[in-house]
Structure formats: structure tokens, C-alpha cells
Amino acid sequence: MNDSLSLIGRVLIALVFLLTVILGSPNAGFLGVLGFSAPGPWSVVARLAEWLIVISLVLGLWTRWGAILGILYVIVATALT
């Protein structure tokens, strides 16, 4: 029971990051408005980080590191907006 609840929780959290990647946020235009000097590369870095979070949580590979990356991602995104 505990393992299945853990899987469901990981998939639901990963779904939030997956929807963010699919819907195209953060795009270079948004990062440019925030004042980034090179928004294109930072947009790629953000999307790569989101994909790493999704893959680690859904597949159960390095879930602790994926969760830590997700927490850091949310903290940085919150601080920038």
C-alpha cells in the first residue's frame, strides 16, 4: 500500500512539471521580460531541468535527487517572478 501511494504521489508531482514543459513555460520571451541577458539558453536549461525531474520521479531513478532538483527549481522560479 505504501509503495503504491508513493508512486501515485511521484506521478502527480511529475505531472505538474510535465504540463509546464508541454505548455512551453518558461519560454525565451518570458525570460527576456524578466531581464535575462541570454534568455534562449536559460530556457533550454529550464526545460532540461523539468524533463530530468519528470523522468526521475516517474521512473523512480534517483528520486531523491529529482525531488531536490524540483524543490530548487520551484524556489528559483518563485524568486525570479
C-alpha positions in Angstrom: 0.0 0.0 0.0 2.8 2.4 0.9 4.7 1.8 -2.3 1.6 2.4 -4.5 0.8 5.7 -2.7 4.4 6.8 -3.2 4.2 6.0 -6.9 0.9 7.9 -7.2 2.4 10.9 -5.4 5.5 10.9 -7.5 3.5 10.7 -10.8 1.2 13.5 -9.7 4.1 15.8 -8.9 5.8 14.9 -12.1 2.6 15.7 -14.0 2.8 19.3 -12.8 6.3 19.6 -14.3 5.4 17.7 -17.4 2.5 20.1 -18.1 4.8 23.0 -17.6 7.2 21.6 -20.3 4.4 20.8 -22.7 2.7 24.2 -22.4 6.0 25.9 -23.2 7.0 27.6 -20.0 9.4 29.2 -19.4 10.0 30.4 -22.9 12.7 32.7 -24.0 10.3 35.7 -24.4 9.2 35.4 -20.8 12.7 35.1 -19.5 13.7 38.1 -21.6 11.0 40.2 -19.9 12.4 39.1 -16.6 15.7 40.7 -17.6 17.8 37.7 -18.5 20.7 38.7 -20.9 20.6 35.4 -22.8 17.0 34.0 -22.4 17.3 31.3 -25.1 20.0 29.2 -23.4 18.3 29.6 -20.0 15.0 28.5 -21.4 16.7 25.3 -22.6 18.3 24.8 -19.2 14.9 25.2 -17.5 13.2 22.7 -19.8 16.0 20.2 -19.4 15.7 20.5 -15.6 12.0 19.9 -15.9 12.5 16.8 -18.0 15.0 15.5 -15.6 12.6 16.0 -12.7 9.8 14.2 -14.6 11.9 11.3 -15.7 13.4 10.7 -12.2 10.1 10.8 -10.5 8.1 8.7 -12.9 10.8 6.0 -13.5 11.9 6.0 -9.8 15.5 6.6 -10.8 17.3 8.8 -8.3 14.0 10.1 -6.9 15.6 11.9 -4.0 17.8 13.9 -6.4 14.9 14.6 -8.7 12.8 15.8 -5.8 15.7 18.1 -4.6 16.0 19.4 -8.1 12.3 20.1 -8.2 12.4 21.9 -4.9 15.3 24.1 -6.1 13.6 24.7 -9.4 10.4 26.0 -7.7 12.4 28.1 -5.2 14.4 29.8 -8.1 11.3 30.2 -10.3 9.4 31.8 -7.4 12.2 34.1 -6.5 12.5 35.3 -10.2 8.9 36.1 -10.7 
